[in-house]
Amino acid sequence: MADLTCAATRRAASSCVSTEGAVAEVRVEQAALDSGVVMAFARYGRLLRMAYDPDDITEADALVMLREQGALAGAVHVVHRTTA
């Protein structure tokens, strides 16, 4: 079960970030998300899974949103995944 699950829109960043423990790995996926949702993520301990909609936002912008919300603390390893 996820320690934390959040989604962000282009206009309003999510405010549900947990600061417990540093994230060690970020798994990045491209996905068609609901209208108005540009990025969603879930934390599982030291693993953070993040999906972004490439029709609305770039991967770099999605990672910046995570950093600004405090979801990325310390050094992280980014792993890219593709969705079918």
GUVEX-132918 format. One record per residue: residue number from 0; residue in three letters; y, x negated, z negated of N, C-alpha, C, O, CB in turn. Coordinates in Angstrom, 3 decimals, padded with zeros to 6 digits. Each point is the difference from the previous one (the first is absolute). Glycine has a CB too. Layout:
<pts>
pt seq NUM	type ALA	n_c2 Y	n_c1 X	n_c3 Z	ca_c2 Y	ca_c1 X	ca_c3 Z	c_c2 Y	c_c1 X	c_c3 Z	o_c2 Y	o_c1 X	o_c3 Z	cb_c2 Y	cb_c1 X	cb_c3 Z
...
</pts>
This chain:
<pts>
pt seq 0	type MET	n_c2 -001.174	n_c1 -000.845	n_c3 000.000	ca_c2 001.174	ca_c1 000.845	ca_c3 000.000	c_c2 001.247	c_c1 -000.898	c_c3 000.000	o_c2 000.021	o_c1 -001.059	o_c3 -000.627	cb_c2 -001.275	cb_c1 002.923	cb_c3 -000.601
pt seq 1	type ALA	n_c2 002.263	n_c1 -001.424	n_c3 001.929	ca_c2 001.238	ca_c1 -000.771	ca_c3 000.105	c_c2 000.756	c_c1 -000.002	c_c3 -001.315	o_c2 000.068	o_c1 001.014	o_c3 -000.695	cb_c2 000.062	cb_c1 -000.455	cb_c3 003.118
pt seq 2	type ASP	n_c2 000.443	n_c1 -001.725	n_c3 -002.759	ca_c2 000.885	ca_c1 -000.114	ca_c3 -001.152	c_c2 001.320	c_c1 000.676	c_c3 000.301	o_c2 000.695	o_c1 000.448	o_c3 -000.913	cb_c2 -001.793	cb_c1 -002.596	cb_c3 000.230
pt seq 3	type LEU	n_c2 001.451	n_c1 002.226	n_c3 001.963	ca_c2 001.305	ca_c1 000.491	ca_c3 000.412	c_c2 -000.058	c_c1 000.384	c_c3 001.472	o_c2 -000.518	o_c1 -000.761	o_c3 000.817	cb_c2 001.678	cb_c1 -000.685	cb_c3 -002.542
pt seq 4	type THR	n_c2 -000.647	n_c1 002.590	n_c3 002.064	ca_c2 000.077	ca_c1 000.418	ca_c3 001.394	c_c2 001.406	c_c1 000.521	c_c3 000.262	o_c2 000.511	o_c1 000.816	o_c3 -000.767	cb_c2 -002.994	cb_c1 -000.251	cb_c3 000.836
pt seq 5	type CYS	n_c2 003.115	n_c1 -001.029	n_c3 001.012	ca_c2 001.373	ca_c1 000.380	ca_c3 000.302	c_c2 000.210	c_c1 000.082	c_c3 001.500	o_c2 -000.771	o_c1 -000.546	o_c3 000.789	cb_c2 001.544	cb_c1 -000.528	cb_c3 -002.911
pt seq 6	type ALA	n_c2 000.283	n_c1 001.763	n_c3 002.491	ca_c2 000.417	ca_c1 000.065	ca_c3 001.398	c_c2 001.512	c_c1 -000.087	c_c3 000.031	o_c2 000.671	o_c1 000.384	o_c3 -000.958	cb_c2 -002.691	cb_c1 001.011	cb_c3 001.626
pt seq 7	type ALA	n_c2 002.549	n_c1 -001.895	n_c3 000.420	ca_c2 001.451	ca_c1 -000.128	ca_c3 000.129	c_c2 000.438	c_c1 000.580	c_c3 001.330	o_c2 -000.702	o_c1 -000.103	o_c3 001.006	cb_c2 000.708	cb_c1 -001.955	cb_c3 -002.459
pt seq 8	type THR	n_c2 001.151	n_c1 002.660	n_c3 001.437	ca_c2 000.611	ca_c1 000.484	ca_c3 001.230	c_c2 001.100	c_c1 -000.967	c_c3 000.387	o_c2 000.362	o_c1 -000.885	o_c3 -000.776	cb_c2 -000.908	cb_c1 003.300	cb_c3 000.223
pt seq 9	type ARG	n_c2 001.068	n_c1 -002.250	n_c3 001.730	ca_c2 001.059	ca_c1 -000.893	ca_c3 000.463	c_c2 001.244	c_c1 000.121	c_c3 -000.875	o_c2 000.711	o_c1 -000.984	o_c3 -000.202	cb_c2 -001.604	cb_c1 001.166	cb_c3 002.537
pt seq 10	type ARG	n_c2 001.164	n_c1 001.013	n_c3 -002.855	ca_c2 001.223	ca_c1 000.232	ca_c3 -000.767	c_c2 -000.160	c_c1 -000.218	c_c3 -001.496	o_c2 000.949	o_c1 -000.416	o_c3 -000.665	cb_c2 -000.308	cb_c1 002.022	cb_c3 002.400
pt seq 11	type ALA	n_c2 -001.810	n_c1 -001.336	n_c3 -002.269	ca_c2 -000.180	ca_c1 -000.081	ca_c3 -001.453	c_c2 -001.219	c_c1 -000.842	c_c3 -000.337	o_c2 -001.126	o_c1 000.358	o_c3 000.346	cb_c2 002.204	cb_c1 001.890	cb_c3 -000.620
pt seq 12	type ALA	n_c2 -000.856	n_c1 -003.346	n_c3 -000.390	ca_c2 -001.105	ca_c1 -000.845	ca_c3 -000.427	c_c2 -000.697	c_c1 000.635	c_c3 -001.189	o_c2 000.620	o_c1 000.694	o_c3 -000.806	cb_c2 000.569	cb_c1 -002.744	cb_c3 001.643
pt seq 13	type SER	n_c2 -002.450	n_c1 001.809	n_c3 -000.930	ca_c2 -000.787	ca_c1 000.511	ca_c3 -001.112	c_c2 000.430	c_c1 -000.698	c_c3 -001.287	o_c2 000.424	o_c1 -001.155	o_c3 000.026	cb_c2 -002.369	cb_c1 001.652	cb_c3 001.518
pt seq 14	type SER	n_c2 001.836	n_c1 000.200	n_c3 -002.656	ca_c2 000.371	ca_c1 -000.603	ca_c3 -001.278	c_c2 -001.197	c_c1 -000.054	c_c3 -000.936	o_c2 000.168	o_c1 000.004	o_c3 -001.220	cb_c2 002.175	cb_c1 000.832	cb_c3 001.504
pt seq 15	type CYS	n_c2 -003.545	n_c1 -000.888	n_c3 000.268	ca_c2 -001.205	ca_c1 000.051	ca_c3 -000.842	c_c2 -000.740	c_c1 -001.320	c_c3 000.004	o_c2 -001.216	o_c1 -000.025	o_c3 000.185	cb_c2 001.024	cb_c1 002.454	cb_c3 000.281
pt seq 16	type VAL	n_c2 000.900	n_c1 -003.526	n_c3 -000.666	ca_c2 -000.596	ca_c1 -001.321	ca_c3 000.030	c_c2 -000.382	c_c1 -000.444	c_c3 -001.400	o_c2 000.810	o_c1 000.059	o_c3 -000.925	cb_c2 000.525	cb_c1 -000.619	cb_c3 002.960
pt seq 17	type SER	n_c2 -002.567	n_c1 000.117	n_c3 -002.183	ca_c2 -000.472	ca_c1 -000.549	ca_c3 -001.263	c_c2 000.245	c_c1 -001.500	c_c3 000.009	o_c2 -000.193	o_c1 -000.655	o_c3 001.025	cb_c2 -001.561	cb_c1 002.477	cb_c3 -001.266
pt seq 18	type THR	n_c2 002.167	n_c1 -002.358	n_c3 -000.862	ca_c2 000.252	ca_c1 -001.440	ca_c3 -000.069	c_c2 -001.116	c_c1 -000.726	c_c3 -000.740	o_c2 000.146	o_c1 -001.177	o_c3 -000.328	cb_c2 002.309	cb_c1 001.630	cb_c3 000.386
pt seq 19	type GLU	n_c2 -003.556	n_c1 000.220	n_c3 -000.325	ca_c2 -001.114	ca_c1 -000.621	ca_c3 -000.708	c_c2 -000.761	c_c1 -000.933	c_c3 000.919	o_c2 -000.570	o_c1 000.443	o_c3 000.996	cb_c2 000.393	cb_c1 001.552	cb_c3 -002.483
pt seq 20	type GLY	n_c2 000.158	n_c1 -003.283	n_c3 001.167	ca_c2 -000.768	ca_c1 -000.982	ca_c3 000.755	c_c2 000.576	c_c1 -000.294	c_c3 001.362	o_c2 000.622	o_c1 000.856	o_c3 000.630	cb_c2 -002.597	cb_c1 -000.097	cb_c3 -001.838
pt seq 21	type ALA	n_c2 001.759	n_c1 -001.985	n_c3 001.655	ca_c2 000.480	ca_c1 -000.418	ca_c3 001.312	c_c2 -001.001	c_c1 000.401	c_c3 001.073	o_c2 -001.208	o_c1 000.020	o_c3 -000.239	cb_c2 002.455	cb_c1 -001.941	cb_c3 -000.801
pt seq 22	type VAL	n_c2 -000.743	n_c1 002.236	n_c3 002.206	ca_c2 -000.850	ca_c1 000.309	ca_c3 001.142	c_c2 -000.423	c_c1 -001.318	c_c3 000.632	o_c2 000.838	o_c1 -000.874	o_c3 000.221	cb_c2 000.321	cb_c1 003.112	cb_c3 000.183
pt seq 23	type ALA	n_c2 -002.438	n_c1 -002.393	n_c3 -000.111	ca_c2 -000.497	ca_c1 -001.227	ca_c3 000.609	c_c2 -000.198	c_c1 000.150	c_c3 001.501	o_c2 000.163	o_c1 -000.964	o_c3 000.747	cb_c2 -001.264	cb_c1 000.400	cb_c3 -002.899
pt seq 24	type GLU	n_c2 000.745	n_c1 001.780	n_c3 002.602	ca_c2 -000.269	ca_c1 000.214	ca_c3 001.415	c_c2 000.610	c_c1 001.317	c_c3 000.444	o_c2 -000.103	o_c1 001.013	o_c3 -000.692	cb_c2 -002.020	cb_c1 -002.348	cb_c3 000.528
pt seq 25	type VAL	n_c2 002.765	n_c1 001.307	n_c3 001.335	ca_c2 000.549	ca_c1 001.209	ca_c3 000.608	c_c2 -000.760	c_c1 000.228	c_c3 001.299	o_c2 000.045	o_c1 -000.839	o_c3 000.900	cb_c2 002.271	cb_c1 000.490	cb_c3 -001.947
pt seq 26	type ARG	n_c2 -003.009	n_c1 001.469	n_c3 001.153	ca_c2 -000.690	ca_c1 000.364	ca_c3 001.240	c_c2 000.917	c_c1 000.918	c_c3 000.793	o_c2 000.365	o_c1 001.082	o_c3 -000.460	cb_c2 -002.664	cb_c1 -001.308	cb_c3 -000.620
pt seq 27	type VAL	n_c2 002.665	n_c1 -000.219	n_c3 002.273	ca_c2 000.962	ca_c1 000.714	ca_c3 000.834	c_c2 -000.739	c_c1 000.749	c_c3 001.110	o_c2 -000.827	o_c1 -000.578	o_c3 000.705	cb_c2 002.609	cb_c1 -001.152	cb_c3 -001.216
pt seq 28	type GLU	n_c2 -001.476	n_c1 003.016	n_c3 000.658	ca_c2 -000.611	ca_c1 000.823	ca_c3 001.032	c_c2 001.083	c_c1 000.773	c_c3 000.751	o_c2 001.020	o_c1 000.371	o_c3 -000.580	cb_c2 -003.139	cb_c1 -000.177	cb_c3 -000.785
pt seq 29	type GLN	n_c2 001.896	n_c1 000.042	n_c3 002.638	ca_c2 000.854	ca_c1 000.891	ca_c3 000.784	c_c2 -000.672	c_c1 001.366	c_c3 000.016	o_c2 -001.211	o_c1 000.094	o_c3 000.197	cb_c2 002.115	cb_c1 -002.008	cb_c3 001.251
pt seq 30	type ALA	n_c2 -000.130	n_c1 002.967	n_c3 -001.653	ca_c2 -000.560	ca_c1 001.348	ca_c3 -000.018	c_c2 001.063	c_c1 001.013	c_c3 000.390	o_c2 001.191	o_c1 -000.214	o_c3 -000.227	cb_c2 -002.830	cb_c1 -000.464	cb_c3 -001.550
pt seq 31	type ALA	n_c2 001.201	n_c1 001.773	n_c3 002.362	ca_c2 000.900	ca_c1 001.120	ca_c3 000.288	c_c2 000.146	c_c1 000.785	c_c3 -001.295	o_c2 -000.932	o_c1 000.684	o_c3 -000.422	cb_c2 000.241	cb_c1 -000.554	cb_c3 002.897
pt seq 32	type LEU	n_c2 001.848	n_c1 -000.223	n_c3 -003.105	ca_c2 000.243	ca_c1 000.661	ca_c3 -001.279	c_c2 000.702	c_c1 001.336	c_c3 000.211	o_c2 000.482	o_c1 000.290	o_c3 001.094	cb_c2 -000.349	cb_c1 -002.526	cb_c3 -002.228
pt seq 33	type ASP	n_c2 -000.079	n_c1 003.038	n_c3 000.089	ca_c2 000.671	ca_c1 001.299	ca_c3 000.071	c_c2 001.454	c_c1 -000.158	c_c3 000.429	o_c2 000.608	o_c1 -001.050	o_c3 -000.212	cb_c2 -002.135	cb_c1 001.924	cb_c3 -001.572
pt seq 34	type SER	n_c2 002.064	n_c1 000.148	n_c3 002.372	ca_c2 001.388	ca_c1 -000.008	ca_c3 000.450	c_c2 000.935	c_c1 -000.363	c_c3 -001.155	o_c2 -000.070	o_c1 000.595	o_c3 -001.075	cb_c2 -000.481	cb_c1 001.140	cb_c3 002.821
pt seq 35	type GLY	n_c2 001.413	n_c1 -002.703	n_c3 -001.517	ca_c2 000.953	ca_c1 -000.423	ca_c3 -001.012	c_c2 -000.509	c_c1 -001.085	c_c3 -000.921	o_c2 000.802	o_c1 -000.635	o_c3 -000.686	cb_c2 000.111	cb_c1 002.879	cb_c3 000.802
pt seq 36	type VAL	n_c2 -002.219	n_c1 -002.485	n_c3 -000.161	ca_c2 -000.575	ca_c1 -001.066	ca_c3 -000.834	c_c2 -000.185	c_c1 -001.222	c_c3 000.877	o_c2 -000.724	o_c1 000.049	o_c3 000.995	cb_c2 -000.457	cb_c1 001.612	cb_c3 -002.526
pt seq 37	type VAL	n_c2 001.836	n_c1 -002.764	n_c3 001.168	ca_c2 -000.068	ca_c1 -001.203	ca_c3 000.823	c_c2 -000.956	c_c1 -001.043	c_c3 -000.564	o_c2 -000.456	o_c1 -000.885	o_c3 000.723	cb_c2 002.785	cb_c1 001.329	cb_c3 -000.013
pt seq 38	type MET	n_c2 -002.633	n_c1 -000.340	n_c3 -002.011	ca_c2 -000.861	ca_c1 -000.975	ca_c3 -000.647	c_c2 -000.643	c_c1 000.642	c_c3 -001.215	o_c2 000.628	o_c1 000.797	o_c3 -000.697	cb_c2 000.806	cb_c1 -002.709	cb_c3 001.513
pt seq 39	type ALA	n_c2 -002.697	n_c1 001.560	n_c3 -001.069	ca_c2 -000.699	ca_c1 000.475	ca_c3 -001.190	c_c2 -000.811	c_c1 -001.164	c_c3 -000.554	o_c2 -000.468	o_c1 -000.851	o_c3 000.755	cb_c2 000.361	cb_c1 003.250	cb_c3 000.122
pt seq 40	type PHE	n_c2 -000.059	n_c1 -002.435	n_c3 -002.194	ca_c2 -000.813	ca_c1 -001.072	ca_c3 -000.574	c_c2 -000.710	c_c1 000.472	c_c3 -001.251	o_c2 000.395	o_c1 000.973	o_c3 -000.642	cb_c2 001.176	cb_c1 -002.665	cb_c3 001.576
pt seq 41	type ALA	n_c2 -002.634	n_c1 000.971	n_c3 -001.260	ca_c2 -000.769	ca_c1 000.271	ca_c3 -001.215	c_c2 -000.411	c_c1 -001.335	c_c3 -000.602	o_c2 -000.422	o_c1 -000.910	o_c3 000.713	cb_c2 -000.423	cb_c1 003.143	cb_c3 000.188
pt seq 42	type ARG	n_c2 000.970	n_c1 -002.343	n_c3 -002.217	ca_c2 -000.422	ca_c1 -001.217	ca_c3 -000.699	c_c2 -001.343	c_c1 000.223	c_c3 -000.650	o_c2 -000.253	o_c1 001.040	o_c3 -000.608	cb_c2 002.635	cb_c1 -001.689	cb_c3 000.204
pt seq 43	type TYR	n_c2 -003.239	n_c1 -000.346	n_c3 000.543	ca_c2 -001.311	ca_c1 -000.036	ca_c3 -000.634	c_c2 -000.077	c_c1 -001.334	c_c3 -000.740	o_c2 -000.532	o_c1 -000.975	o_c3 000.530	cb_c2 -000.571	cb_c1 002.472	cb_c3 001.266
pt seq 44	type GLY	n_c2 001.625	n_c1 -001.540	n_c3 -002.997	ca_c2 000.046	ca_c1 -001.266	ca_c3 -000.730	c_c2 000.886	c_c1 -000.994	c_c3 000.730	o_c2 001.190	o_c1 000.250	o_c3 000.191	cb_c2 -003.489	cb_c1 000.166	cb_c3 -001.103
pt seq 45	type ARG	n_c2 001.720	n_c1 -001.553	n_c3 001.323	ca_c2 000.766	ca_c1 -001.039	ca_c3 000.688	c_c2 000.023	c_c1 000.183	c_c3 001.521	o_c2 000.562	o_c1 -000.831	o_c3 000.714	cb_c2 -001.155	cb_c1 -000.710	cb_c3 -002.570
pt seq 46	type LEU	n_c2 -000.011	n_c1 002.618	n_c3 002.351	ca_c2 000.000	ca_c1 000.322	ca_c3 001.420	c_c2 000.992	c_c1 001.126	c_c3 000.265	o_c2 000.018	o_c1 000.998	o_c3 -000.720	cb_c2 -002.428	cb_c1 -001.729	cb_c3 000.932
pt seq 47	type LEU	n_c2 003.225	n_c1 000.572	n_c3 000.811	ca_c2 000.921	ca_c1 001.052	ca_c3 000.421	c_c2 -000.297	c_c1 000.313	c_c3 001.455	o_c2 000.071	o_c1 -000.886	o_c3 000.852	cb_c2 001.724	cb_c1 000.148	cb_c3 -002.505
pt seq 48	type ARG	n_c2 -002.129	n_c1 002.000	n_c3 001.950	ca_c2 -000.202	ca_c1 000.443	ca_c3 001.381	c_c2 001.263	c_c1 000.701	c_c3 000.456	o_c2 000.488	o_c1 000.914	o_c3 -000.665	cb_c2 -002.995	cb_c1 -000.673	cb_c3 000.340
pt seq 49	type MET	n_c2 003.040	n_c1 -000.676	n_c3 001.473	ca_c2 001.230	ca_c1 000.571	ca_c3 000.521	c_c2 -000.219	c_c1 000.411	c_c3 001.441	o_c2 -000.521	o_c1 -000.768	o_c3 000.808	cb_c2 001.912	cb_c1 -000.642	cb_c3 -002.364
pt seq 50	type ALA	n_c2 -000.985	n_c1 002.640	n_c3 001.871	ca_c2 -000.036	ca_c1 000.483	ca_c3 001.385	c_c2 001.424	c_c1 000.334	c_c3 000.415	o_c2 000.777	o_c1 000.549	o_c3 -000.780	cb_c2 -003.143	cb_c1 000.370	cb_c3 000.519
pt seq 51	type TYR	n_c2 002.694	n_c1 -001.258	n_c3 001.496	ca_c2 001.318	ca_c1 000.345	ca_c3 000.529	c_c2 -000.189	c_c1 000.621	c_c3 001.372	o_c2 -000.982	o_c1 -000.271	o_c3 000.691	cb_c2 002.106	cb_c1 -001.601	cb_c3 -001.989
pt seq 52	type ASP	n_c2 -000.170	n_c1 002.707	n_c3 001.680	ca_c2 -000.047	ca_c1 000.663	ca_c3 001.295	c_c2 000.817	c_c1 -000.827	c_c3 000.985	o_c2 001.226	o_c1 -000.035	o_c3 -000.101	cb_c2 -001.506	cb_c1 002.329	cb_c3 -000.975
pt seq 53	type PRO	n_c2 -000.376	n_c1 -002.964	n_c3 002.028	ca_c2 000.736	ca_c1 -000.875	ca_c3 000.914	c_c2 000.958	c_c1 000.744	c_c3 000.928	o_c2 000.847	o_c1 -000.624	o_c3 000.639	cb_c2 -002.774	cb_c1 -000.907	cb_c3 -000.742
pt seq 54	type ASP	n_c2 001.805	n_c1 002.858	n_c3 000.183	ca_c2 000.963	ca_c1 000.773	ca_c3 000.791	c_c2 001.329	c_c1 000.154	c_c3 -000.733	o_c2 001.014	o_c1 000.332	o_c3 000.615	cb_c2 -002.915	cb_c1 000.893	cb_c3 000.450
pt seq 55	type ASP	n_c2 001.899	n_c1 -001.469	n_c3 -002.397	ca_c2 001.200	ca_c1 000.210	ca_c3 -000.813	c_c2 000.570	c_c1 -001.267	c_c3 -000.631	o_c2 001.197	o_c1 -000.057	o_c3 -000.281	cb_c2 -002.071	cb_c1 002.298	cb_c3 -000.165
pt seq 56	type ILE	n_c2 000.050	n_c1 -003.250	n_c3 000.220	ca_c2 000.440	ca_c1 -001.162	ca_c3 -000.763	c_c2 -000.833	c_c1 -001.217	c_c3 000.414	o_c2 -001.134	o_c1 000.147	o_c3 000.454	cb_c2 001.846	cb_c1 001.332	cb_c3 -002.401
pt seq 57	type THR	n_c2 -000.149	n_c1 -002.671	n_c3 001.790	ca_c2 -000.755	ca_c1 -001.217	ca_c3 000.295	c_c2 -000.760	c_c1 -000.444	c_c3 -001.243	o_c2 000.304	o_c1 000.417	o_c3 -001.118	cb_c2 001.397	cb_c1 -001.101	cb_c3 002.856
pt seq 58	type GLU	n_c2 -002.684	n_c1 -000.161	n_c3 -001.521	ca_c2 -000.754	ca_c1 -000.544	ca_c3 -001.140	c_c2 000.927	c_c1 -000.771	c_c3 -000.942	o_c2 -000.112	o_c1 000.111	o_c3 -001.221	cb_c2 -001.957	cb_c1 -000.262	cb_c3 002.658
pt seq 59	type ALA	n_c2 002.965	n_c1 -000.614	n_c3 -000.869	ca_c2 000.932	ca_c1 -000.776	ca_c3 -000.819	c_c2 000.850	c_c1 000.915	c_c3 -000.880	o_c2 000.205	o_c1 -000.280	o_c3 -001.181	cb_c2 -000.150	cb_c1 -001.498	cb_c3 002.953
pt seq 60	type ASP	n_c2 000.441	n_c1 002.878	n_c3 -001.189	ca_c2 000.803	ca_c1 000.946	ca_c3 -000.784	c_c2 -000.830	c_c1 000.655	c_c3 -001.105	o_c2 000.500	o_c1 000.220	o_c3 -001.103	cb_c2 000.924	cb_c1 000.204	cb_c3 003.125
pt seq 61	type ALA	n_c2 -002.683	n_c1 -000.115	n_c3 -001.732	ca_c2 -000.875	ca_c1 000.599	ca_c3 -001.014	c_c2 -000.224	c_c1 -000.971	c_c3 -001.161	o_c2 000.019	o_c1 000.405	o_c3 -001.163	cb_c2 -001.150	cb_c1 000.971	cb_c3 002.950
pt seq 62	type LEU	n_c2 000.919	n_c1 -002.655	n_c3 -001.472	ca_c2 -000.184	ca_c1 -000.994	ca_c3 -001.058	c_c2 001.279	c_c1 -000.184	c_c3 -000.813	o_c2 -000.058	o_c1 -000.198	o_c3 -001.214	cb_c2 -001.659	cb_c1 -000.958	cb_c3 002.627
pt seq 63	type VAL	n_c2 002.868	n_c1 001.221	n_c3 -000.748	ca_c2 001.275	ca_c1 -000.085	ca_c3 -000.718	c_c2 000.143	c_c1 001.184	c_c3 -000.958	o_c2 000.452	o_c1 -000.169	o_c3 -001.132	cb_c2 000.594	cb_c1 -001.051	cb_c3 003.087
pt seq 64	type MET	n_c2 -001.432	n_c1 002.422	n_c3 -001.500	ca_c2 000.063	ca_c1 001.182	ca_c3 -000.868	c_c2 -000.875	c_c1 -000.206	c_c3 -001.248	o_c2 000.404	o_c1 000.348	o_c3 -001.109	cb_c2 000.018	cb_c1 001.128	cb_c3 003.134
pt seq 65	type LEU	n_c2 -001.610	n_c1 -002.035	n_c3 -001.837	ca_c2 -000.878	ca_c1 -000.271	ca_c3 -001.155	c_c2 000.667	c_c1 -000.977	c_c3 -000.960	o_c2 -000.022	o_c1 000.199	o_c3 -001.215	cb_c2 -002.010	cb_c1 000.211	cb_c3 002.644
pt seq 66	type ARG	n_c2 002.623	n_c1 -001.464	n_c3 -000.881	ca_c2 000.666	ca_c1 -001.020	ca_c3 -000.826	c_c2 001.167	c_c1 000.624	c_c3 -000.757	o_c2 000.157	o_c1 -000.246	o_c3 -001.196	cb_c2 -000.827	cb_c1 -001.565	cb_c3 002.829
pt seq 67	type GLU	n_c2 001.489	n_c1 002.610	n_c3 -000.962	ca_c2 001.169	ca_c1 000.607	ca_c3 -000.640	c_c2 -000.396	c_c1 000.954	c_c3 -001.120	o_c2 000.751	o_c1 000.166	o_c3 -000.961	cb_c2 000.484	cb_c1 -000.380	cb_c3 003.113
pt seq 68	type GLN	n_c2 -002.389	n_c1 000.834	n_c3 -002.044	ca_c2 -000.470	ca_c1 000.928	ca_c3 -001.027	c_c2 -000.695	c_c1 -000.715	c_c3 -001.156	o_c2 -000.364	o_c1 000.631	o_c3 -000.992	cb_c2 000.116	cb_c1 001.097	cb_c3 002.762
pt seq 69	type GLY	n_c2 000.067	n_c1 -003.016	n_c3 -001.645	ca_c2 -000.654	ca_c1 -000.755	ca_c3 -001.059	c_c2 -001.510	c_c1 -000.003	c_c3 000.097	o_c2 -000.672	o_c1 -000.442	o_c3 -000.931	cb_c2 002.581	cb_c1 000.987	cb_c3 -000.483
pt seq 70	type ALA	n_c2 -002.459	n_c1 -000.066	n_c3 002.517	ca_c2 -001.456	ca_c1 000.063	ca_c3 000.148	c_c2 -000.608	c_c1 -001.360	c_c3 000.323	o_c2 -001.199	o_c1 -000.199	o_c3 -000.193	cb_c2 001.439	cb_c1 002.551	cb_c3 000.955
pt seq 71	type LEU	n_c2 000.566	n_c1 -003.288	n_c3 -000.275	ca_c2 -000.491	ca_c1 -001.333	ca_c3 000.322	c_c2 000.594	c_c1 -000.999	c_c3 -000.974	o_c2 001.133	o_c1 -000.448	o_c3 000.172	cb_c2 -001.383	cb_c1 001.062	cb_c3 002.260
pt seq 72	type ALA	n_c2 -000.506	n_c1 -000.957	n_c3 -003.442	ca_c2 000.463	ca_c1 -000.969	ca_c3 -000.997	c_c2 -000.785	c_c1 -001.293	c_c3 000.177	o_c2 -001.231	o_c1 000.011	o_c3 000.028	cb_c2 001.854	cb_c1 001.839	cb_c3 -001.659
pt seq 73	type GLY	n_c2 000.085	n_c1 -002.946	n_c3 001.747	ca_c2 -000.660	ca_c1 -001.286	ca_c3 000.163	c_c2 -000.514	c_c1 -000.209	c_c3 001.413	o_c2 000.363	o_c1 000.729	o_c3 000.923	cb_c2 -000.985	cb_c1 -000.643	cb_c3 -003.311
pt seq 74	type ALA	n_c2 -000.229	n_c1 -001.092	n_c3 002.542	ca_c2 -000.545	ca_c1 -000.332	ca_c3 001.304	c_c2 -001.097	c_c1 000.988	c_c3 000.379	o_c2 -000.779	o_c1 000.434	o_c3 -000.849	cb_c2 001.336	cb_c1 -002.858	cb_c3 000.479
pt seq 75	type VAL	n_c2 -000.610	n_c1 002.770	n_c3 001.643	ca_c2 -001.010	ca_c1 000.922	ca_c3 000.490	c_c2 -000.620	c_c1 -000.539	c_c3 001.274	o_c2 000.588	o_c1 -000.828	o_c3 000.695	cb_c2 000.631	cb_c1 002.756	cb_c3 -001.729
pt seq 76	type HIS	n_c2 -002.399	n_c1 -001.451	n_c3 001.323	ca_c2 -000.710	ca_c1 -000.314	ca_c3 001.236	c_c2 -000.049	c_c1 001.284	c_c3 000.809	o_c2 -000.514	o_c1 001.008	o_c3 -000.483	cb_c2 -000.886	cb_c1 -002.864	cb_c3 -000.600
pt seq 77	type VAL	n_c2 001.928	n_c1 001.842	n_c3 002.313	ca_c2 000.044	ca_c1 001.202	ca_c3 000.835	c_c2 -001.186	c_c1 -000.035	c_c3 000.955	o_c2 -000.217	o_c1 -000.986	o_c3 000.704	cb_c2 002.756	cb_c1 001.122	cb_c3 -000.871
pt seq 78	type VAL	n_c2 -003.309	n_c1 000.965	n_c3 000.182	ca_c2 -001.167	ca_c1 000.142	ca_c3 000.858	c_c2 000.244	c_c1 001.199	c_c3 000.906	o_c2 000.359	o_c1 001.075	o_c3 -000.481	cb_c2 -001.921	cb_c1 -002.103	cb_c3 -001.264
pt seq 79	type HIS	n_c2 001.372	n_c1 000.858	n_c3 003.043	ca_c2 000.232	ca_c1 001.097	ca_c3 000.952	c_c2 -001.296	c_c1 000.730	c_c3 000.287	o_c2 -001.045	o_c1 -000.615	o_c3 000.213	cb_c2 002.952	cb_c1 -000.644	cb_c3 000.811
pt seq 80	type ARG	n_c2 -001.823	n_c1 002.575	n_c3 -001.022	ca_c2 -001.137	ca_c1 000.860	ca_c3 000.327	c_c2 000.427	c_c1 000.947	c_c3 001.111	o_c2 001.170	o_c1 000.369	o_c3 000.097	cb_c2 -002.098	cb_c1 -000.523	cb_c3 -002.465
pt seq 81	type THR	n_c2 -000.018	n_c1 000.539	n_c3 003.196	ca_c2 000.297	ca_c1 001.002	ca_c3 001.016	c_c2 -000.756	c_c1 001.262	c_c3 -000.342	o_c2 -001.086	o_c1 -000.053	o_c3 -000.576	cb_c2 001.472	cb_c1 -001.710	cb_c3 002.339
pt seq 82	type THR	n_c2 000.188	n_c1 002.897	n_c3 -001.408	ca_c2 -000.651	ca_c1 001.286	ca_c3 -000.257	c_c2 -000.514	c_c1 000.558	c_c3 001.321	o_c2 000.590	o_c1 -000.225	o_c3 001.057	cb_c2 000.907	cb_c1 000.674	cb_c3 -003.065
pt seq 83	type ALA	n_c2 -002.574	n_c1 000.260	n_c3 001.934	ca_c2 -000.594	ca_c1 000.571	ca_c3 001.205	c_c2 000.564	c_c1 001.372	c_c3 000.280	o_c2 -000.385	o_c1 000.637	o_c3 000.981	cb_c2 -001.691	cb_c1 -001.934	cb_c3 -001.389
</pts>
